[in-house]
Amino acid sequence: MLPIVIIGGGVIGSAIAYFLTLQQPGCDVVVVERDPTYARASSALSASSIRQQFSNDINIQISAYGIGFLRDVGTLLACPGEEPQVGLHEGGYLYLATAAGEATLRDNHVLQKRHGADVALLGPEDLARLFPWLALQGVALGSLGLSGEGWFDGYLLLTALRKKAQSQGVRYIADEAVGLDMACSDGVQHVRAVQLQSGTTLPCRFAVNAGGAWAAAIAGWAGIDLPVVGKRRTVFNLASPAPLPRCPLLIDTSGIWLRPEGKGFIAGFAPPADQDPDFAPLEPEYHAFEDHVWPLLAERIPGFEALRMQGAWAGYYEMNTFDHNALVGLHSTCDNLVFANGFSGHGLQQCPAVGRGLAELMLTGRYQSLDLSPLSIQRIADRQPLLEKNII
Ligand SMILES: Cc1cc2nc3c(=O)[nH]c(=O)nc-3n(C[C@H](O)[C@H](O)[C@H](O)COP(=O)(O)OP(=O)(O)OC[C@H]3O[C@@H](n4cnc5c(N)ncnc54)[C@H](O)[C@@H]3O)c2cc1C
């Protein structure tokens, strides 16, 4: 039988490879990764956090599986003599809302509770008691994850998935995919092979697009228009003399986020749409710290007046410009090109559920555990966006 060829060996491609060879030992899987150092891959440049606080069913269900996977990662991804640890810290997310955002937070809370998420709504008095370092002007309500949310080492997750996949027989090839050999019958396309920069051609049973921010180019080889672009996001490394006891991952009413990292903090922001070009160079937006991030953070956390920026990095969100949610599964015009794209800033936490689901789809013809069809790429053709209100 021909191999399954996965283009892109980040967390998404590696999770799919891991689950394929877990669910069907001996399954022939090849991962094509052009940069084994992952210098520009989102998986290596992420804030590596997981939350249950989404506003639609499928994203909450995906995270419920994701947190269980992260808790058990040492066992699940163990290789002989090695039990990987990804340093999961369940510090919670704290969403702050103004009076205008209060109703949305309450609606989301009802949905999250229905799915069993361990979340609590907190009024200003509760917030002041739990987090005395917060200044609560303009805050009407907060929503705190009590368990099942937090942060971890995303790069370690990537290397653990890759190593485990390799130990299960997956071959990683350091090369660039540059095209697809296509056939067509009765109006439906079929990928016969993946062409590589080196001149090699890899015949395949399925080809998987796990190309991260660069996925649209891969889709284009099959004549499919994929609304995914790279949007630069800067993460600032911060040091502060002010201790913030029990600091969760804070989502401020301004949209700025902050979380502890080692002895300090990391923080980020989303640039306004008119200052957010596609594939901006991966240089951190240092000026945004002084101009925008610091003043707002110091308003919310008065102890941050003495904050120091110690460095910064930038990576691409693989942004789905249609509706900011993952685009997963087969496209109606091609029977064996599988999409795993457009995670828009939450692919690290979604890789376990998406890897498991797409492996089921390829090996059995349908989703067996969690039905990922709400994320189907078909929703673009149907003009049916999947709404998610909690976008960071
Ligand atoms: C600043 C920042 C913060 C983030 N914070 C979070 C967070 O807190 N929680 C969370 O869940 N997610 C977060 N994310 C998002 C998360 O990192 C991504 O969704 C996830 O890493 C996507 O994984 P991927 O494997 O699809 O992409 P990538 O990691 O980018 O991997 C794609 C790979 O495909 C390879 N590739 C592309 N085209 C080809 C080709 N033609 N041939 C061969 N190889 C190819 C690339 O070299 C790359 O290594 C964040 C992202 C950024 C940038």
PDBQT file of the ligand as one rigid body, heavy atoms in Angstrom, charges set to zero:
ROOT
HETATM    1  C1  LIG A 401       3.120  34.042  19.126  1.00  0.00    +0.000 C 
HETATM    2  C2  LIG A 401       2.253  32.818  19.075  1.00  0.00    +0.000 A 
HETATM    3  C3  LIG A 401       1.553  32.422  20.205  1.00  0.00    +0.000 A 
HETATM    4  C4  LIG A 401       0.759  31.280  20.162  1.00  0.00    +0.000 A 
HETATM    5  N1  LIG A 401       0.134  30.860  21.306  1.00  0.00    +0.000 NA
HETATM    6  C5  LIG A 401      -0.581  29.714  21.285  1.00  0.00    +0.000 A 
HETATM    7  C6  LIG A 401      -1.134  29.209  22.489  1.00  0.00    +0.000 A 
HETATM    8  O1  LIG A 401      -0.991  29.798  23.553  1.00  0.00    +0.000 OA
HETATM    9  N2  LIG A 401      -1.841  28.056  22.425  1.00  0.00    +0.000 N 
HETATM   10  C7  LIG A 401      -2.016  27.363  21.247  1.00  0.00    +0.000 A 
HETATM   11  O2  LIG A 401      -2.689  26.350  21.257  1.00  0.00    +0.000 OA
HETATM   12  N3  LIG A 401      -1.480  27.816  20.102  1.00  0.00    +0.000 NA
HETATM   13  C8  LIG A 401      -0.762  28.967  20.088  1.00  0.00    +0.000 A 
HETATM   14  N4  LIG A 401      -0.213  29.435  18.945  1.00  0.00    +0.000 N 
HETATM   15  C9  LIG A 401      -0.524  28.747  17.681  1.00  0.00    +0.000 C 
HETATM   16  C10 LIG A 401       0.245  27.478  17.498  1.00  0.00    +0.000 C 
HETATM   17  O3  LIG A 401       1.609  27.710  17.740  1.00  0.00    +0.000 OA
HETATM   18  C11 LIG A 401       0.004  26.991  16.076  1.00  0.00    +0.000 C 
HETATM   19  O4  LIG A 401      -1.397  26.917  15.854  1.00  0.00    +0.000 OA
HETATM   20  C12 LIG A 401       0.589  25.616  15.848  1.00  0.00    +0.000 C 
HETATM   21  O5  LIG A 401       1.942  25.589  16.221  1.00  0.00    +0.000 OA
HETATM   22  C13 LIG A 401       0.441  25.242  14.387  1.00  0.00    +0.000 C 
HETATM   23  O6  LIG A 401       1.173  24.077  14.154  1.00  0.00    +0.000 OA
HETATM   24  P1  LIG A 401       1.482  23.614  12.674  1.00  0.00    +0.000 P 
HETATM   25  O7  LIG A 401       2.171  22.308  12.784  1.00  0.00    +0.000 OA
HETATM   26  O8  LIG A 401       0.238  23.693  11.855  1.00  0.00    +0.000 OA
HETATM   27  O9  LIG A 401       2.415  24.756  12.076  1.00  0.00    +0.000 OA
HETATM   28  P2  LIG A 401       3.999  24.940  12.171  1.00  0.00    +0.000 P 
HETATM   29  O10 LIG A 401       4.503  24.697  13.524  1.00  0.00    +0.000 OA
HETATM   30  O11 LIG A 401       4.300  26.271  11.555  1.00  0.00    +0.000 OA
HETATM   31  O12 LIG A 401       4.523  23.792  11.261  1.00  0.00    +0.000 OA
HETATM   32  C14 LIG A 401       4.340  23.811   9.852  1.00  0.00    +0.000 C 
HETATM   33  C15 LIG A 401       5.591  23.236   9.257  1.00  0.00    +0.000 C 
HETATM   34  O13 LIG A 401       5.364  23.034   7.877  1.00  0.00    +0.000 OA
HETATM   35  C16 LIG A 401       6.603  23.198   7.215  1.00  0.00    +0.000 C 
HETATM   36  N5  LIG A 401       6.288  23.427   5.806  1.00  0.00    +0.000 N 
HETATM   37  C17 LIG A 401       5.465  24.379   5.281  1.00  0.00    +0.000 A 
HETATM   38  N6  LIG A 401       5.408  24.243   3.946  1.00  0.00    +0.000 NA
HETATM   39  C18 LIG A 401       6.209  23.192   3.619  1.00  0.00    +0.000 A 
HETATM   40  C19 LIG A 401       6.560  22.575   2.394  1.00  0.00    +0.000 A 
HETATM   41  N7  LIG A 401       6.088  23.023   1.229  1.00  0.00    +0.000 N 
HETATM   42  N8  LIG A 401       7.397  21.519   2.423  1.00  0.00    +0.000 NA
HETATM   43  C20 LIG A 401       7.896  21.062   3.615  1.00  0.00    +0.000 A 
HETATM   44  N9  LIG A 401       7.613  21.618   4.796  1.00  0.00    +0.000 NA
HETATM   45  C21 LIG A 401       6.766  22.668   4.804  1.00  0.00    +0.000 A 
HETATM   46  C22 LIG A 401       7.220  24.395   7.916  1.00  0.00    +0.000 C 
HETATM   47  O14 LIG A 401       8.630  24.401   7.758  1.00  0.00    +0.000 OA
HETATM   48  C23 LIG A 401       6.794  24.162   9.366  1.00  0.00    +0.000 C 
HETATM   49  O15 LIG A 401       7.798  23.535  10.133  1.00  0.00    +0.000 OA
HETATM   50  C24 LIG A 401       0.618  30.554  18.943  1.00  0.00    +0.000 A 
HETATM   51  C25 LIG A 401       1.328  30.957  17.805  1.00  0.00    +0.000 A 
HETATM   52  C26 LIG A 401       2.142  32.071  17.866  1.00  0.00    +0.000 A 
HETATM   53  C27 LIG A 401       2.917  32.459  16.641  1.00  0.00    +0.000 C 
ENDROOT
TORSDOF 0
